[in-house]
Amino acid sequence: MAAYKVEICGVNTAKLPILKESEKEELFKRIKEGDMAARETYIKGNLRLVLSVIKRFSNHNENVDDLFQIGCIGLIKSIDNFDPTMGVKFSTYAVPMIIGEIRRYLRDNNSIRVSRSLRDTAYKAIHAKEILTRTASTEPTLEDISKETGIPKEDIVFALDAIQSPLSLYDPVYTDGGDTLYVMDQISDKKNKEEKWVEELSLNDAMKRLNERENYIIQLRFFEGKTQMEVADEIHISQAQVSRLEKSALKSMKNYLNLK
């Protein structure tokens, strides 16, 4: 049977190599010695990492080839700046770098207009953060970035917020076995913690038909306004399980109420 073939930028993703840990260590030693062939091999051996990252941006309607190329730039920057003595895996270091590179690209191509001065302030802050992270090997604070750039903290926060890509309530954040969790599932309604259809109908009878766990989830979600993540932490199950139980409980309640 032929291998499942998907080409991105002319690269057959089914044939991308996978490097063993021992191979990575040996290649990195050669890279540090200036071996360009080893660098090229290391890049090719980590292209699957770029593929896994760009899947997170599938909802942005951007050209996959473009995202892959930008992700590769992030991968190359990661290879050039990675320090094996830091005690972290390369993938742990590289993923945030690749994501950051793609987000910068999306910000630059954002349809929402942001003033040049705000954009410059934000990029200075981002650049300073990268420098401080490399030199100190820890995440810099807002105060550290402010001192490095000479820009007030309030201006940095405002500028970084201004260049963020718009987020849809229907953007997927997690998928498990066909059950997709969306941004809206993680947002609690602080003004109206009970949904209107719940307020207007005889809930007591409907909720009595639920099992104990489903009843408790509905109470937390729609009466206390908690997010699915908060509910998951409270009852010690995954967010995907909370989503499935919530959907099942709501379906049972709606079916019961429609029969009344």
Backbone torsions as a table, in degrees:
resi	resn	phi	psi	omega
1	MET	NA	135.2	-179.7
2	ALA	-69.5	146.9	179.6
3	ALA	-69.2	145.0	177.8
4	TYR	-66.0	122.8	-170.9
5	LYS	-113.1	122.6	172.5
6	VAL	-129.3	122.1	-178.9
7	GLU	-102.9	131.3	173.2
8	ILE	-128.0	122.5	-176.9
9	CYS	55.5	34.3	178.9
10	GLY	78.8	4.7	-179.6
11	VAL	-98.8	125.4	176.1
12	ASN	-78.6	105.9	-174.1
13	THR	-65.5	-21.3	-180.0
14	ALA	-72.2	-18.9	-176.2
15	LYS	-108.0	11.7	179.0
16	LEU	-66.2	133.2	-178.0
17	PRO	-72.0	155.9	175.3
18	ILE	-120.4	123.6	-177.8
19	LEU	-91.0	140.1	173.0
20	LYS	-78.6	159.1	-178.9
21	GLU	-59.1	-39.1	180.0
22	SER	-64.8	-38.0	178.1
23	GLU	-66.3	-40.0	179.5
24	LYS	-61.2	-44.9	-179.1
25	GLU	-62.2	-44.3	-179.7
26	GLU	-65.1	-42.5	179.9
27	LEU	-63.4	-39.0	-177.9
28	PHE	-67.1	-35.2	175.5
29	LYS	-60.9	-42.8	-179.9
30	ARG	-69.4	-35.0	178.1
31	ILE	-62.5	-44.1	-179.4
32	LYS	-64.4	-21.9	177.8
33	GLU	-89.0	1.7	176.7
34	GLY	92.1	15.8	180.0
35	ASP	-77.7	104.8	-177.1
36	MET	-70.6	-30.3	178.0
37	ALA	-65.6	-40.2	177.9
38	ALA	-65.4	-37.8	178.1
39	ARG	-62.5	-43.9	179.3
40	GLU	-63.0	-42.1	178.8
41	THR	-64.4	-39.7	-179.3
42	TYR	-66.6	-39.0	177.9
43	ILE	-62.5	-49.6	-179.2
44	LYS	-62.0	-35.4	-178.8
45	GLY	-73.8	-8.8	-179.9
46	ASN	-119.0	12.8	179.2
47	LEU	-66.5	-27.1	176.4
48	ARG	-63.2	-29.3	177.3
49	LEU	-64.6	-41.2	177.5
50	VAL	-63.7	-42.8	179.5
51	LEU	-59.7	-42.9	-178.7
52	SER	-65.6	-33.0	-179.3
53	VAL	-73.9	-43.2	-175.3
54	ILE	-68.4	-17.4	175.1
55	LYS	-62.4	-29.1	-179.9
56	ARG	-67.2	-19.2	-176.1
57	PHE	-108.2	20.4	-176.9
58	SER	-65.1	-22.8	-177.8
59	ASN	-84.1	-0.2	-176.9
60	HIS	-87.7	-1.8	179.1
61	ASN	56.9	29.3	175.8
62	GLU	-91.6	154.4	177.3
63	ASN	-62.1	126.2	-176.5
64	VAL	-61.5	-38.6	178.8
65	ASP	-60.1	-41.1	179.4
66	ASP	-64.1	-45.8	-179.7
67	LEU	-62.8	-38.7	179.7
68	PHE	-63.7	-43.4	179.9
69	GLN	-64.5	-42.6	178.3
70	ILE	-64.9	-40.5	177.5
71	GLY	-61.0	-37.3	178.5
72	CYS	-65.3	-34.6	176.0
73	ILE	-62.6	-43.7	177.1
74	GLY	-62.1	-38.6	178.4
75	LEU	-63.3	-45.1	-179.3
76	ILE	-63.7	-41.8	177.0
77	LYS	-61.3	-38.4	179.6
78	SER	-63.4	-44.1	179.8
79	ILE	-62.9	-41.8	-177.5
80	ASP	-69.5	-25.9	-174.9
81	ASN	-108.2	-7.9	-176.3
82	PHE	-69.0	136.3	177.4
83	ASP	-116.0	107.5	-177.3
84	PRO	-59.4	-21.5	-178.1
85	THR	-77.6	-4.7	-179.1
86	MET	-71.2	-16.9	177.3
87	GLY	81.5	21.0	176.1
88	VAL	-122.9	155.3	177.1
89	LYS	-68.3	151.8	178.8
90	PHE	-60.8	-40.8	-178.6
91	SER	-62.3	-37.2	178.6
92	THR	-62.9	-36.8	179.4
93	TYR	-78.0	-38.3	-171.2
94	ALA	-76.4	-38.3	-175.0
95	VAL	-55.6	-49.9	177.7
96	PRO	-60.7	-34.1	179.0
97	MET	-66.5	-42.8	179.8
98	ILE	-66.3	-45.1	178.5
99	ILE	-60.2	-43.4	-179.9
100	GLY	-61.8	-40.0	179.5
101	GLU	-64.8	-43.3	179.8
102	ILE	-66.6	-40.5	179.1
103	ARG	-64.5	-37.4	176.6
104	ARG	-62.4	-42.0	178.2
105	TYR	-61.8	-44.4	-179.7
106	LEU	-65.5	-37.0	177.8
107	ARG	-65.0	-42.8	-179.4
108	ASP	-65.0	-27.7	-178.8
109	ASN	-104.1	18.5	-178.6
110	ASN	-69.6	136.1	179.7
111	SER	-72.5	-18.8	178.5
112	ILE	-83.1	125.4	-175.7
113	ARG	-76.5	129.3	176.9
114	VAL	-123.1	136.5	-176.4
115	SER	-60.4	151.6	-177.7
116	ARG	-61.7	-38.4	-177.6
117	SER	-65.5	-40.6	177.4
118	LEU	-65.0	-42.3	179.8
119	ARG	-61.9	-43.3	179.3
120	ASP	-63.0	-42.1	179.1
121	THR	-61.7	-44.7	-179.1
122	ALA	-63.5	-43.8	-178.1
123	TYR	-68.0	-34.5	175.6
124	LYS	-63.3	-41.2	-179.9
125	ALA	-66.1	-42.9	179.9
126	ILE	-64.4	-43.3	179.3
127	HIS	-63.1	-42.5	178.7
128	ALA	-63.6	-39.2	179.1
129	LYS	-62.4	-42.3	179.9
130	GLU	-63.7	-41.8	179.8
131	ILE	-64.5	-47.2	-178.9
132	LEU	-64.2	-36.7	179.2
133	THR	-65.0	-41.8	-179.7
134	ARG	-67.6	-41.1	-175.2
135	THR	-77.3	-37.1	-176.2
136	ALA	-99.2	-12.5	-178.2
137	SER	59.7	20.7	175.6
138	THR	-137.6	160.0	179.6
139	GLU	-71.0	120.5	-179.7
140	PRO	-72.3	151.3	177.0
141	THR	-83.4	168.3	177.4
142	LEU	-60.6	-36.7	179.3
143	GLU	-65.6	-38.8	177.7
144	ASP	-61.6	-44.9	-179.3
145	ILE	-65.1	-38.5	178.9
146	SER	-62.6	-43.4	178.9
147	LYS	-65.9	-39.2	-178.4
148	GLU	-65.8	-38.8	-176.1
149	THR	-94.9	-20.4	-175.6
150	GLY	75.8	17.3	-179.1
151	ILE	-106.3	135.4	179.1
152	PRO	-56.9	146.4	-177.2
153	LYS	-58.2	-40.8	-178.3
154	GLU	-61.7	-39.5	-179.7
155	ASP	-67.3	-36.4	179.4
156	ILE	-65.0	-47.8	-179.8
157	VAL	-60.2	-45.1	-178.7
158	PHE	-62.7	-42.9	-178.5
159	ALA	-67.3	-42.3	179.5
160	LEU	-65.1	-37.3	176.8
161	ASP	-65.6	-37.3	-175.4
162	ALA	-66.5	-30.5	-175.9
163	ILE	-95.5	2.8	178.5
164	GLN	-66.0	141.4	177.1
165	SER	-69.4	141.2	177.6
166	PRO	-60.7	144.4	-178.0
167	LEU	-119.0	129.1	178.3
168	SER	-87.6	146.4	176.2
169	LEU	-63.0	-20.5	-177.5
170	TYR	-101.1	13.7	173.6
171	ASP	-69.6	128.8	178.2
172	PRO	-72.3	139.7	177.6
173	VAL	-115.5	-17.9	-177.8
174	TYR	-164.3	141.1	176.9
175	THR	-131.5	131.0	-179.9
176	ASP	-141.9	110.3	176.7
177	GLY	59.2	35.6	177.4
178	GLY	91.4	-12.5	177.2
179	ASP	-93.4	110.9	-177.4
180	THR	-96.2	133.1	175.3
181	LEU	-99.7	132.5	-177.5
182	TYR	-109.6	166.9	179.4
183	VAL	-55.1	-40.9	-177.5
184	MET	-62.2	-24.0	178.3
185	ASP	-71.8	-17.1	-177.2
186	GLN	-102.1	4.8	-177.6
187	ILE	-109.6	126.4	176.7
188	SER	-91.7	147.2	179.5
189	ASP	-92.7	101.8	-174.8
190	LYS	-78.9	-26.6	-179.0
191	LYS	-81.0	-37.0	-177.1
192	ASN	-138.6	92.7	-171.2
193	LYS	-82.2	-0.5	174.4
194	GLU	-122.5	129.9	179.9
195	GLU	-68.7	148.2	-172.3
196	LYS	-59.0	-41.2	-177.6
197	TRP	-66.7	-26.2	177.5
198	VAL	-72.5	-38.6	-178.0
199	GLU	-65.7	-35.9	-170.8
200	GLU	-85.1	-10.7	-175.6
201	LEU	-115.9	162.7	-178.0
202	SER	-76.4	91.5	-174.7
203	LEU	-72.7	-35.1	-174.6
204	ASN	-52.8	-48.3	-179.1
205	ASP	-64.5	-42.8	-178.3
206	ALA	-64.8	-41.0	-176.9
207	MET	-73.0	-26.0	177.4
208	LYS	-65.3	-21.2	-179.3
209	ARG	-82.4	-9.5	179.2
210	LEU	-84.8	156.0	173.5
211	ASN	-75.4	172.1	-172.1
212	GLU	-59.8	-43.1	-177.8
213	ARG	-67.6	-44.8	179.5
214	GLU	-62.4	-42.2	179.1
215	ASN	-59.0	-43.8	-178.2
216	TYR	-66.3	-40.4	178.6
217	ILE	-62.5	-44.5	178.7
218	ILE	-62.8	-40.0	178.0
219	GLN	-60.2	-47.3	-178.0
220	LEU	-67.5	-41.5	-175.1
221	ARG	-72.8	-46.8	-169.3
222	PHE	-107.3	-12.9	177.1
223	PHE	-106.1	-29.6	178.9
224	GLU	-106.7	-4.6	174.4
225	GLY	67.8	27.7	-178.8
226	LYS	-84.4	151.5	176.9
227	THR	-77.6	165.8	178.4
228	GLN	-62.8	-34.9	178.6
229	MET	-65.4	-40.9	178.7
230	GLU	-65.3	-40.1	178.3
231	VAL	-64.3	-43.5	-179.6
232	ALA	-59.0	-43.3	178.5
233	ASP	-63.7	-37.5	-175.6
234	GLU	-71.4	-38.4	-176.3
235	ILE	-105.7	7.7	171.4
236	HIS	61.1	47.4	170.3
237	ILE	-134.1	173.6	-178.4
238	SER	-76.6	160.2	178.5
239	GLN	-64.9	-33.8	178.6
240	ALA	-63.7	-38.9	178.1
241	GLN	-66.6	-39.6	176.7
242	VAL	-60.1	-43.4	-179.8
243	SER	-60.4	-45.1	-179.3
244	ARG	-64.3	-45.3	-178.9
245	LEU	-65.4	-38.8	179.4
246	GLU	-64.3	-45.8	179.6
247	LYS	-61.9	-41.7	179.6
248	SER	-63.9	-43.2	-178.9
249	ALA	-65.6	-44.3	179.9
250	LEU	-63.9	-38.6	178.6
251	LYS	-63.9	-43.2	178.9
252	SER	-62.6	-42.4	-179.3
253	MET	-66.2	-43.3	-179.9
254	LYS	-64.2	-42.0	178.8
255	ASN	-61.1	-42.3	179.9
256	TYR	-65.4	-45.5	-177.3
257	LEU	-68.6	-30.8	178.6
258	ASN	-70.5	-22.4	-179.8
259	LEU	-83.7	-16.7	-175.8
260	LYS	-74.9	NA	NA
